[in-house]
Amino acid sequence: MKLATDWDLGALVLPAESGEEPEKPREPRIKCYTPAELRAYVPDNDIVLVGDCHIMRGEIFVIGGEPGVGKSIAATDLAIAGAIKGNWFGLPTRSRFKTLIIQNENGRFRLRQEYEERGLKEEIEDWILVSEPPPYGMTLNDPEFLEDIKAILESFKPDVVIFDPWNSAAKDDKLSEYKKTFETLRTMLPIENKPALGIVAHTRKPQLNEKRTGGSGLMHLLAGSYILSSMPRSVFIMLRGTSDETDDSVVFVNPKNSNGQCASRTAWERSLAGFTQILDFDWENFEAAGETERKTIQIEHIKKALIPHSWKRSEAVKRLMSKSECGERACQKALSETGRFANHLLFEGEFVRFKE
């Protein structure tokens, strides 16, 4: 009868030619464990980085969303949460961790804006490293490019590596291309103390009357091959809170977490300084049947609500809610001095009226 240790392939040695030194044992390509060994497994204290096993060392996770929804800002938020042991979209950081962001989206001017807005300095300095867009792109097929990344990995020793965006490396949506890109990214990472690998990916364009509000079906919105949703252990999808492009609300959904419980969906306000949770989000409007059916405030709603009088701000908000059938928060934003209708409004202390 074989014991569990008999299945350990770690002592594999290739036969040596006569007179030659025997080759050193190589690392096995596969390891097997008995049920008793699996039950006795005690993970390292720092293997779980964020949430209920949402982000773990050695595992892959995906941050998906349409262009402009704030995926890169979310990646920065994750890096900062790791540096200061803060929360990331309401998920607690279990221990401080270092993050390397390899990105092809934002130049140093935009990155400067983002990090200046955070108001953090020395407390994050040694915990985050961000690349500028490589001059020749994310050329994972270039040995020199991979050599440079490996040198950075060896020097910085990150706990999380974020690759932003996926389509800058996967040149098409073919299954073979996706598999090759995944394999290149995984072999690029160190074997010992392997970091978590985060992939920032686009979701496909919405179809007419397509419902995007939550559930595991959101994973299939990731553009390209199903591999992008099947291989990661955790998937996070970011959705616009309304169809109004000027609205900065974002709904954060976790349709997949293979190692623990999925997080509940939450709503957030996006800015260069990060995300702030919206506690009074209009979920009823968000739950409308299709993306194109979600209610938005139009200039005609403003006119009907305000003309011909001046109204106290609180009363004006109630009237706009009635005319537009939108929530209180959306109406408050629409009637604010910084809202998108501000040029059509005249503000007089607590009162507001429409400029005719």
Order of alpha helices (4+ residues) and beta strands (2+ residues): alpha-beta-beta-beta-alpha-beta-beta-beta-alpha-alpha-beta-alpha-beta-alpha-beta-alpha-beta-beta-beta-beta-alpha-alpha-beta-alpha-alpha-beta-beta
